[in-house]
Structure formats: structure tokens, C-alpha cells
């Protein structure tokens, strides 16, 4: 059997976690659930399924996942990054169980359902994502949004997929993406002003993720704010045939391809107006407008605590 450790980050995921854990049973993997304060049955479900439960306060995805990586023992083999609302398909489980090549990391296809309906058009899925890597050779880049696993060494690809099928209500999805938009503004401003050392744009190699980030950074970012959201939506919906998707999947193209991108631009403009009006630094403006505190945290020493 493959020496595999699966890391799942959770907070109030009782609706999804059992399904994710069931999809891992054929892999006989070590599963670590890193929880950041669930108030539902998430922890009970994880423990009942035999998963280890670690608890750690949330800052962002990269810090949470890397914190878990740093706690793994040196004897750990492969690591799989899996979200609580995702499942490992039987095809992918068979491919992993059959043996993995001698590489640092492996790209896996990721497809998505929106409100239970597959998103088949729009040029989005299956997205090739580096989700499987050797312990010690991979780490999540330090970003607030759109973070990827970066590996040192050669990579390979598997045809099996992970399916993202979140079943929480639309209000939850909107609230989550509202938070995503604020975090993306942090990354955009940090790229422009460099106020978070070591949290920039990492080299992603030459895969699909690297191409998408290059387009986003060098082409999309140069278009006028607001207008670029319209252009991107029309590209997905018309040029890449998003209109052929089912009704719920078409709503995903509108919400994620237009509303979300327009929201990011609107929040970015609001923060930049505050910076000009108040002659404020990006860190101060982000705190005042978006409520995200990026100032260094002072950790009390044992002597201070006494």
C-alpha cells in the first residue's frame, strides 16, 4: 500500500466530511482533520471514522495547511491535499493504490458541481491541480487567495479526478465568496506594494495553473476594473459555451465569473480610495475597509504571561 497521509481542513463540515472520508477508505490512508473551531458534529464524525483530529486557529488556508505539514513526522511518505467538500473518485483511488511514479508531485484533475449540477462548460474543468506530493518536497505558497502547492522536483499527472460538490446553501456560498474577494484584494495590493514579505507570486512551473496565473497577472490585471469582469464572463459564457450548462451551472458562471470578479474590483477600488483620501498605508486601509488585520502579532513570552 502507498504510504499516504491526507490532510483535510475543516470548520463546520458535518454535511460533507463523512462523504469525503468514505471516498478515502479504499486507500487505507492516514487521515488528519485540522479543525479551526467547528461547533457542529465535524470532530465527532472525523474521530468516528478513525481520522486524527488536530485543532488550530484559522488565519488563512496556506498557513493552516503548512502548520499541519510541519507537524508530520519525517517518516511521512506522500501527502494528499483534500477539501472537506471534495471526494476522491474510484478511478483516482485505483491509480494511487497501484503505485506512484518517482516524482516530487502529481497533478490531479478537479471537476466541480454547483448546487448538485456538474459544471461542464466554460473552459474551467477539469482543472489540473497539484494535490499529491512527497512530504518534504511540497508546500503551499504563502498567499491569501488562489494558493497552490509548490514542489521542488519533477512532476507527473494522473487521469483520475477529485470532485468538488459543496451542498451548503447559496447564502453560504455568497458569504464565502465575499470573504474570498477581500482576501484577493490583499493579494493584489501586496503584489503592487510588497507589504507582506515572502507572500508574493511563486513560480508555478509550466502547467495549467501557471498559465492561468500569468494571464491573470499580465493580461487581466491590466484591463480596466469592472470592465474586465464583463469581458471574462462573456468569454466563459459565450466563447467557451457556458450557456450550454444546466440552469444551476449557468448560475455558477454568472455568480463566479461575473459577480465575484466585479466584487473584487469594487472592493479594490474602495480600499484604494481610502488610501488616497486618508493618506493611509495599504495595511491600514485593508484593516479599516475590509476588517483584515495584517499587522504583526506580538506573541507574549513565558515571562510576559507570568
N, C-alpha and C positions, 0 to 999 in steps of 0.2 A: 504494500500500500504506500501511496505517496505521503511523505511527511508534510502535512498541510495544516496550517493554522488560519482560521477565518476570523477576521475582526469585523464586528458589526457595531456601529454607533447607534445608540437609542435614546429616545425620550418619548414616553407615552406612545409606544408602538404595539400595544396589545392586539390591535386589529390586523397587524401584518406579521409579527415576529414568528408565530407558530408556523406559518406557511414558509417563511424563509428557512427556518431550521429544518423543516421536513425535507426541503429540497437538497439539504446537505447530508442527509442520512446515508446515502449510498457512498459518500466519500470517506466515511469514518474519520472525519476531521476533528481537530481540536477547535472548538468554537469559543471565542471570547466576546462577550457582550459588554461594551463600555457604555455605561448609563450616566446621564447627566441630570438626574433628578426626576425620574418618572414618578407619577402619582397614581398610575393605573396598575394593571397586572403584569406589566412588562417583565419585571425582575422575577416574579413568580413563574412565569411561562419559561423564561430562559433557564432557570435552575431546574425546573421540572424536566426539561429536555436534555439536561446534562451539560449545559453550557456553563462556562465560568463567567461570573459577573464581577466586573471591576467598576468602580464608581469614581467619577472625576468631574469637576465643574466645567461648564462649557465656555469657551472663548470663540473658537471657530473650528471648522472641520479639520483643517490642516494641523492645528495644534493638538486637537483631541486624538487624531489618528496617530500622529507621531509620538505622542505621550504613550500610547499603547505599544507602539513598536519598540520604544526604549525599555519597556518592561519585559519584553520577551527574552527568554534565555538564549545564550549563544548557540545552543544546540538546535534551535528552531530551523526548519527547512524552508518550505515555501509558505508565502503569505498571500491570502486572497482578501481583497477589499470588497465587501458586500454591504449594501444598504438594507435596512430592515424591510423596506417595501419592494425588494427585489427577490427573484428566485433564480436558482441555478437550473437550467434546463437539463433533462436527462441526457441529451447529446453531449453537453459540456461536461457533465459529471463522468460520463463514459470516457471521454477524451483525457480528462485529468487522471482518472484511475488507471488508464492504460499506460501512463508514463509520460514524463515531460522532457523536452529536449534540454541540452546543456547550454542554457542561456541565462541571462540575468533577469529578464522579464518577458511576459507574454501578453499580447493584445487579445482581447476577447470582444466579440460583438455584443452590443447592448441595444435592445429594442424596447419600445415603450407602449403602454396602454394608457389612455386618458379617459377617466370615468368608465373603465372597463372595456373600452373600444381600442383596438390596435391603431397606432398611427403608422400608416404605410407609405404615405407620400410626403412631399415637402423637402425631400433630399436630406432628411435628418437621420434616419435609422435604416439598418443597424449602424450605430456609431462604433468605431473601433477604439477601445479604451484599454489602457494598460492597467489591469486589475490584479494580475497574478505575477509575483516576483519573489526572488530568493531573499530571505532575510539577510539584512546587512548590505544588500545591493540596491535597495529601493527606499524612497522616502517621498512623502507628499510635499510638494513645493509650498513655501510659505506665502500663501495668498488668502485673501478674504473671500474670493469667489472664483469659480472656474478653476479649481485646483486640480492638478494631475499628479500621478505617481511618476517620479523621475528615477531612472535606473542608470547605473554605471555598467555598461557592458552590452553585449549583443541581445537582440530581442527576436521573438518568433510570434506566430499567430495561430490561434485555434478558431475553427469554424463554429464551434458551439457558442451559445449565447447566454447572457443574463437578461431577464425580462423585468423591467420596471413597471409595476402595476399597483399604483397607490390607490387605495379605496376610501381615503378620507374625503369629506365633503368639499365642495367648491370653495366655500368660505375659508376653509383651512388652506387650500392651495393659494388663494389670493393673498392671505395674510403671510404665508411663507414667501411668496414672490415679492411682496412688499419689502420684507426683510432682505431678500436677495438683492433687490435693487439698491438698497442702502449700502450693502457690502460691496456691490460692484462699483459704486461711486467711490468708495475708499480706495479700491484698486486703481481706478482711473486717475484719481488725483495723486496717488502715490507714484504712479508711472510718470506723471508730469512734474512732480515736485520732490520726490525722493525723501519723504519724511519718515519712512519705515525702513531702516537699513536691513538688508537681507530679505526683503519681501517684495521683490520685483518679478519680472518676467523671466522664467527659467527657460533654458534650451530644451525643447521637447523632441529633438531629433527631426525626422523627416516624415513622420506618419500623418494620419488624418488630423489628429489634434493639433500638430504643429502647423499644418496648412490653414486650419480654421483660425488659429490664434494669429497667424501672420496676416490673414485677410482682415480680421477684426482690428488689429493694431495699426496696420499700414494703409488700409483702404477704408473700412467702415468708419474708423475714428476720425478720418479727415472730412467726412461728409457733414453738412450742417445738422446740428442737433434737432431732433424731431422729424425732419425730412428723411433721415436715414432709416428711421423706424418704418416709415411708409414704404420706402424702397425695398427694405428687407422683407417686409410682409408680402408685398406684391411678387417678389422673386420666389418666395416659398409657395405662395398660394396659387399663382398663375404659372410661372415659368417651370416650377418643379411639381405642378399638378396637385397641390394640397387640396384643391377644391374637390378632388375625386375621393377623398376620405369620407368616412361616415360623419353623421351630424356632430357627434361628440368630439371626434378627432378634428373636425373642421373648427370647432370652438377652440381647441388647443392651439391651432395655427394663429387664430385671431388674438387669443389671450397672451400666448407666449411669444409669438412672432411680431405682434404689433403693440398691444397694451403694455407688456412688460418692458420692451425696448424703449417705448415712449416714456414710461415711468422713470427709467434710469436717466434718460436725458433731462426730464423735468427736475428730478432731484439734484442732478449735477448742476443745472443752471441755478437752482435755489441756493446751493452751497456756495457757488462762485459769486452770486450776488451778495451774499452775506460777507464773503471775504473782502469784496470791494467796498461795500458800504461801511463795514466796521473796521477796515484795515486789519483783518484777522488772519491768522495763520490757517493753513488747511486743517490742522489738527483741532484748533479751537472752533473753526466753522463746522466741521463734521460733528463735534460734540454738541454744539448749540442747535444745529438744524436737524441732524439725524439721530442724536442721542447716543452715539457710539463714542465711548471714551477710549482714546488711543494713547493716553499719557502713560508713562512707565509706572507700574505698580511697585510701591515700596513694601517689600516683604519684611516684617519685623523679625529681628534676630531673637534667639532664645533669651538673651539678656533683656531686650526691649519688652518681650512678652511677660517677663517676670516683674 
